[in-house]
Amino acid sequence: MRMKNFNIFKILLLSTVCLFILTAANNYSHDSKDYHTITSLGDTVKQEAWLAPEWADTIKNKVPVNSETIAKGEELYNMYCFSCHGDTGYGDGPAGGSMGIRPANFHDQKVIKQKDGAIFWKLTNGKGNMPPFKEILTEEQRWQMVTYLRELGKQQ
């Protein structure tokens, strides 16, 4: 009985590791013209830039920018995002580096220059290791998160 349970555990563990590797591999591409270079464990890996569709830029933030909205966004960020993106949003969270790709740095000009709608679209749909939040957070909560990310990107 113990041997059977141990074998099931090994199969589950191996399956989880394989799934993780396949998920991380989907984030790499060698045929795109727009790459970001990431240095990880001494190796240089090219990561395709994650671009929202152009129409996403037309989506407008539906929540007011005020201290209450920012506080709610911060609470959500601390619950769902800090482990990968870090306490201060530099993409240096404890779980972020272990995924093979460094998470977004919200202080980077490439992120700051994105429209609110593009960031909202990315939060909603996810990609690779970034989960889609459309089933987890309400539309209002995702906008609160966008509002907080804007404030976080302004901080040093």
ChimeraX commands (.cxc) that place a marker at each C-alpha (Angstrom):
marker #1 position 0.00,0.00,0.00 radius 0.5
marker #1 position 2.78,2.45,0.92 radius 0.5
marker #1 position 4.68,1.65,-2.29 radius 0.5
marker #1 position 1.57,2.32,-4.40 radius 0.5
marker #1 position 1.06,5.74,-2.72 radius 0.5
marker #1 position 4.73,6.57,-3.22 radius 0.5
marker #1 position 4.51,5.75,-6.95 radius 0.5
marker #1 position 1.41,7.93,-7.35 radius 0.5
marker #1 position 3.26,10.76,-5.59 radius 0.5
marker #1 position 6.21,10.38,-7.98 radius 0.5
marker #1 position 3.91,10.44,-11.01 radius 0.5
marker #1 position 2.13,13.56,-9.75 radius 0.5
marker #1 position 5.42,15.29,-9.00 radius 0.5
marker #1 position 6.85,14.43,-12.40 radius 0.5
marker #1 position 3.64,15.59,-14.12 radius 0.5
marker #1 position 3.75,18.90,-12.26 radius 0.5
marker #1 position 7.38,19.50,-13.20 radius 0.5
marker #1 position 6.67,18.68,-16.87 radius 0.5
marker #1 position 3.66,20.99,-16.92 radius 0.5
marker #1 position 5.77,23.80,-15.41 radius 0.5
marker #1 position 8.48,23.32,-18.03 radius 0.5
marker #1 position 5.99,23.26,-20.90 radius 0.5
marker #1 position 4.24,26.37,-19.60 radius 0.5
marker #1 position 7.53,28.24,-19.29 radius 0.5
marker #1 position 8.58,27.10,-22.76 radius 0.5
marker #1 position 5.49,28.69,-24.29 radius 0.5
marker #1 position 6.83,32.10,-23.24 radius 0.5
marker #1 position 9.94,31.80,-25.42 radius 0.5
marker #1 position 10.03,32.53,-29.11 radius 0.5
marker #1 position 12.85,32.93,-31.59 radius 0.5
marker #1 position 10.94,34.32,-34.56 radius 0.5
marker #1 position 9.71,37.65,-33.20 radius 0.5
marker #1 position 11.46,40.90,-34.03 radius 0.5
marker #1 position 10.78,42.51,-30.65 radius 0.5
marker #1 position 12.77,40.75,-27.91 radius 0.5
marker #1 position 13.73,41.56,-24.36 radius 0.5
marker #1 position 17.00,40.05,-23.14 radius 0.5
marker #1 position 16.85,38.36,-19.76 radius 0.5
marker #1 position 19.88,37.07,-17.89 radius 0.5
marker #1 position 19.11,34.07,-15.74 radius 0.5
marker #1 position 21.64,31.78,-14.08 radius 0.5
marker #1 position 24.38,33.08,-16.35 radius 0.5
marker #1 position 22.48,32.29,-19.55 radius 0.5
marker #1 position 20.94,34.86,-21.85 radius 0.5
marker #1 position 17.41,34.04,-22.94 radius 0.5
marker #1 position 15.36,35.99,-25.43 radius 0.5
marker #1 position 11.76,36.60,-24.48 radius 0.5
marker #1 position 9.15,37.82,-26.90 radius 0.5
marker #1 position 7.61,41.15,-25.90 radius 0.5
marker #1 position 4.06,40.81,-24.64 radius 0.5
marker #1 position 1.90,43.22,-26.58 radius 0.5
marker #1 position -1.81,43.75,-26.08 radius 0.5
marker #1 position -3.91,44.08,-29.24 radius 0.5
marker #1 position -4.13,47.66,-30.53 radius 0.5
marker #1 position -7.85,47.90,-29.75 radius 0.5
marker #1 position -7.06,47.35,-26.05 radius 0.5
marker #1 position -5.59,50.88,-25.96 radius 0.5
marker #1 position -9.10,52.24,-26.45 radius 0.5
marker #1 position -10.46,50.65,-23.25 radius 0.5
marker #1 position -10.89,53.38,-20.64 radius 0.5
marker #1 position -10.42,53.07,-16.89 radius 0.5
marker #1 position -13.85,52.94,-15.25 radius 0.5
marker #1 position -12.87,53.70,-11.66 radius 0.5
marker #1 position -12.00,57.07,-10.15 radius 0.5
marker #1 position -8.37,57.72,-9.31 radius 0.5
marker #1 position -8.54,58.42,-5.59 radius 0.5
marker #1 position -7.03,57.14,-2.36 radius 0.5
marker #1 position -9.80,54.56,-1.84 radius 0.5
marker #1 position -9.32,53.02,-5.29 radius 0.5
marker #1 position -5.54,52.99,-4.87 radius 0.5
marker #1 position -5.84,51.35,-1.42 radius 0.5
marker #1 position -8.14,48.63,-2.81 radius 0.5
marker #1 position -5.75,48.07,-5.72 radius 0.5
marker #1 position -2.82,47.79,-3.31 radius 0.5
marker #1 position -4.69,45.20,-1.25 radius 0.5
marker #1 position -5.34,43.13,-4.39 radius 0.5
marker #1 position -1.72,43.54,-5.54 radius 0.5
marker #1 position -0.46,42.29,-2.18 radius 0.5
marker #1 position -2.78,39.31,-2.39 radius 0.5
marker #1 position -2.17,38.26,-6.00 radius 0.5
marker #1 position 0.90,39.96,-7.47 radius 0.5
marker #1 position 3.68,40.76,-5.02 radius 0.5
marker #1 position 5.05,37.21,-4.90 radius 0.5
marker #1 position 6.14,37.52,-8.54 radius 0.5
marker #1 position 6.36,41.28,-9.16 radius 0.5
marker #1 position 7.86,42.13,-5.74 radius 0.5
marker #1 position 6.79,44.40,-2.91 radius 0.5
marker #1 position 7.74,47.51,-4.85 radius 0.5
marker #1 position 6.88,46.33,-8.38 radius 0.5
marker #1 position 10.37,45.84,-9.81 radius 0.5
marker #1 position 9.64,42.26,-10.96 radius 0.5
marker #1 position 11.88,40.87,-8.25 radius 0.5
marker #1 position 9.43,38.90,-6.14 radius 0.5
marker #1 position 10.52,35.61,-4.54 radius 0.5
marker #1 position 8.42,33.47,-6.93 radius 0.5
marker #1 position 9.04,35.53,-10.06 radius 0.5
marker #1 position 12.57,34.47,-10.90 radius 0.5
marker #1 position 11.79,30.80,-10.42 radius 0.5
marker #1 position 9.47,30.83,-13.42 radius 0.5
marker #1 position 12.21,31.26,-16.00 radius 0.5
marker #1 position 11.03,34.70,-17.07 radius 0.5
marker #1 position 11.33,37.85,-15.03 radius 0.5
marker #1 position 7.91,39.40,-14.37 radius 0.5
marker #1 position 7.11,42.94,-15.48 radius 0.5
marker #1 position 8.86,45.83,-13.76 radius 0.5
marker #1 position 6.16,48.46,-13.25 radius 0.5
marker #1 position 8.84,51.19,-13.07 radius 0.5
marker #1 position 10.12,50.37,-16.57 radius 0.5
marker #1 position 9.25,52.96,-19.23 radius 0.5
marker #1 position 7.93,50.18,-21.48 radius 0.5
marker #1 position 5.25,49.47,-18.87 radius 0.5
marker #1 position 4.63,53.09,-17.88 radius 0.5
marker #1 position 4.03,54.09,-21.52 radius 0.5
marker #1 position 1.35,51.44,-21.99 radius 0.5
marker #1 position -2.26,52.62,-21.98 radius 0.5
marker #1 position -4.50,51.64,-19.07 radius 0.5
marker #1 position -6.56,49.51,-21.44 radius 0.5
marker #1 position -3.52,47.44,-22.49 radius 0.5
marker #1 position -2.61,46.72,-18.88 radius 0.5
marker #1 position -6.24,45.90,-18.09 radius 0.5
marker #1 position -6.32,43.52,-21.08 radius 0.5
marker #1 position -3.15,41.77,-19.87 radius 0.5
marker #1 position -4.55,41.42,-16.34 radius 0.5
marker #1 position -7.76,40.04,-17.77 radius 0.5
marker #1 position -6.27,37.53,-20.23 radius 0.5
marker #1 position -2.88,36.57,-18.82 radius 0.5
marker #1 position -0.14,34.80,-20.75 radius 0.5
marker #1 position 2.17,31.94,-19.84 radius 0.5
marker #1 position 2.99,32.18,-16.15 radius 0.5
marker #1 position 0.86,35.31,-15.75 radius 0.5
marker #1 position -2.61,34.01,-14.85 radius 0.5
marker #1 position -5.77,35.45,-16.38 radius 0.5
marker #1 position -7.71,37.33,-13.72 radius 0.5
marker #1 position -11.05,37.59,-15.56 radius 0.5
marker #1 position -12.48,34.72,-13.50 radius 0.5
marker #1 position -10.76,35.69,-10.24 radius 0.5
marker #1 position -11.28,39.46,-10.03 radius 0.5
marker #1 position -14.27,41.54,-10.99 radius 0.5
marker #1 position -13.92,44.17,-13.69 radius 0.5
marker #1 position -13.87,46.87,-11.00 radius 0.5
marker #1 position -11.13,45.06,-9.07 radius 0.5
marker #1 position -8.99,44.77,-12.21 radius 0.5
marker #1 position -9.37,48.52,-12.79 radius 0.5
marker #1 position -8.43,49.14,-9.15 radius 0.5
marker #1 position -5.32,47.07,-9.77 radius 0.5
marker #1 position -4.45,49.11,-12.90 radius 0.5
marker #1 position -4.87,52.31,-10.88 radius 0.5
marker #1 position -2.57,51.00,-8.15 radius 0.5
marker #1 position 0.03,49.81,-10.69 radius 0.5
marker #1 position 0.15,53.34,-12.10 radius 0.5
marker #1 position 0.85,54.74,-8.63 radius 0.5
marker #1 position 3.38,52.01,-7.90 radius 0.5
marker #1 position 5.26,52.85,-11.13 radius 0.5
marker #1 position 5.61,56.47,-9.98 radius 0.5
marker #1 position 7.33,55.50,-6.71 radius 0.5
marker #1 position 11.07,55.08,-6.44 radius 0.5
marker link #1:1,2 radius 0.2
marker link #1:2,3 radius 0.2
marker link #1:3,4 radius 0.2
marker link #1:4,5 radius 0.2
marker link #1:5,6 radius 0.2
marker link #1:6,7 radius 0.2
marker link #1:7,8 radius 0.2
marker link #1:8,9 radius 0.2
marker link #1:9,10 radius 0.2
marker link #1:10,11 radius 0.2
marker link #1:11,12 radius 0.2
marker link #1:12,13 radius 0.2
marker link #1:13,14 radius 0.2
marker link #1:14,15 radius 0.2
marker link #1:15,16 radius 0.2
marker link #1:16,17 radius 0.2
marker link #1:17,18 radius 0.2
marker link #1:18,19 radius 0.2
marker link #1:19,20 radius 0.2
marker link #1:20,21 radius 0.2
marker link #1:21,22 radius 0.2
marker link #1:22,23 radius 0.2
marker link #1:23,24 radius 0.2
marker link #1:24,25 radius 0.2
marker link #1:25,26 radius 0.2
marker link #1:26,27 radius 0.2
marker link #1:27,28 radius 0.2
marker link #1:28,29 radius 0.2
marker link #1:29,30 radius 0.2
marker link #1:30,31 radius 0.2
marker link #1:31,32 radius 0.2
marker link #1:32,33 radius 0.2
marker link #1:33,34 radius 0.2
marker link #1:34,35 radius 0.2
marker link #1:35,36 radius 0.2
marker link #1:36,37 radius 0.2
marker link #1:37,38 radius 0.2
marker link #1:38,39 radius 0.2
marker link #1:39,40 radius 0.2
marker link #1:40,41 radius 0.2
marker link #1:41,42 radius 0.2
marker link #1:42,43 radius 0.2
marker link #1:43,44 radius 0.2
marker link #1:44,45 radius 0.2
marker link #1:45,46 radius 0.2
marker link #1:46,47 radius 0.2
marker link #1:47,48 radius 0.2
marker link #1:48,49 radius 0.2
marker link #1:49,50 radius 0.2
marker link #1:50,51 radius 0.2
marker link #1:51,52 radius 0.2
marker link #1:52,53 radius 0.2
marker link #1:53,54 radius 0.2
marker link #1:54,55 radius 0.2
marker link #1:55,56 radius 0.2
marker link #1:56,57 radius 0.2
marker link #1:57,58 radius 0.2
marker link #1:58,59 radius 0.2
marker link #1:59,60 radius 0.2
marker link #1:60,61 radius 0.2
marker link #1:61,62 radius 0.2
marker link #1:62,63 radius 0.2
marker link #1:63,64 radius 0.2
marker link #1:64,65 radius 0.2
marker link #1:65,66 radius 0.2
marker link #1:66,67 radius 0.2
marker link #1:67,68 radius 0.2
marker link #1:68,69 radius 0.2
marker link #1:69,70 radius 0.2
marker link #1:70,71 radius 0.2
marker link #1:71,72 radius 0.2
marker link #1:72,73 radius 0.2
marker link #1:73,74 radius 0.2
marker link #1:74,75 radius 0.2
marker link #1:75,76 radius 0.2
marker link #1:76,77 radius 0.2
marker link #1:77,78 radius 0.2
marker link #1:78,79 radius 0.2
marker link #1:79,80 radius 0.2
marker link #1:80,81 radius 0.2
marker link #1:81,82 radius 0.2
marker link #1:82,83 radius 0.2
marker link #1:83,84 radius 0.2
marker link #1:84,85 radius 0.2
marker link #1:85,86 radius 0.2
marker link #1:86,87 radius 0.2
marker link #1:87,88 radius 0.2
marker link #1:88,89 radius 0.2
marker link #1:89,90 radius 0.2
marker link #1:90,91 radius 0.2
marker link #1:91,92 radius 0.2
marker link #1:92,93 radius 0.2
marker link #1:93,94 radius 0.2
marker link #1:94,95 radius 0.2
marker link #1:95,96 radius 0.2
marker link #1:96,97 radius 0.2
marker link #1:97,98 radius 0.2
marker link #1:98,99 radius 0.2
marker link #1:99,100 radius 0.2
marker link #1:100,101 radius 0.2
marker link #1:101,102 radius 0.2
marker link #1:102,103 radius 0.2
marker link #1:103,104 radius 0.2
marker link #1:104,105 radius 0.2
marker link #1:105,106 radius 0.2
marker link #1:106,107 radius 0.2
marker link #1:107,108 radius 0.2
marker link #1:108,109 radius 0.2
marker link #1:109,110 radius 0.2
marker link #1:110,111 radius 0.2
marker link #1:111,112 radius 0.2
marker link #1:112,113 radius 0.2
marker link #1:113,114 radius 0.2
marker link #1:114,115 radius 0.2
marker link #1:115,116 radius 0.2
marker link #1:116,117 radius 0.2
marker link #1:117,118 radius 0.2
marker link #1:118,119 radius 0.2
marker link #1:119,120 radius 0.2
marker link #1:120,121 radius 0.2
marker link #1:121,122 radius 0.2
marker link #1:122,123 radius 0.2
marker link #1:123,124 radius 0.2
marker link #1:124,125 radius 0.2
marker link #1:125,126 radius 0.2
marker link #1:126,127 radius 0.2
marker link #1:127,128 radius 0.2
marker link #1:128,129 radius 0.2
marker link #1:129,130 radius 0.2
marker link #1:130,131 radius 0.2
marker link #1:131,132 radius 0.2
marker link #1:132,133 radius 0.2
marker link #1:133,134 radius 0.2
marker link #1:134,135 radius 0.2
marker link #1:135,136 radius 0.2
marker link #1:136,137 radius 0.2
marker link #1:137,138 radius 0.2
marker link #1:138,139 radius 0.2
marker link #1:139,140 radius 0.2
marker link #1:140,141 radius 0.2
marker link #1:141,142 radius 0.2
marker link #1:142,143 radius 0.2
marker link #1:143,144 radius 0.2
marker link #1:144,145 radius 0.2
marker link #1:145,146 radius 0.2
marker link #1:146,147 radius 0.2
marker link #1:147,148 radius 0.2
marker link #1:148,149 radius 0.2
marker link #1:149,150 radius 0.2
marker link #1:150,151 radius 0.2
marker link #1:151,152 radius 0.2
marker link #1:152,153 radius 0.2
marker link #1:153,154 radius 0.2
marker link #1:154,155 radius 0.2
marker link #1:155,156 radius 0.2
view
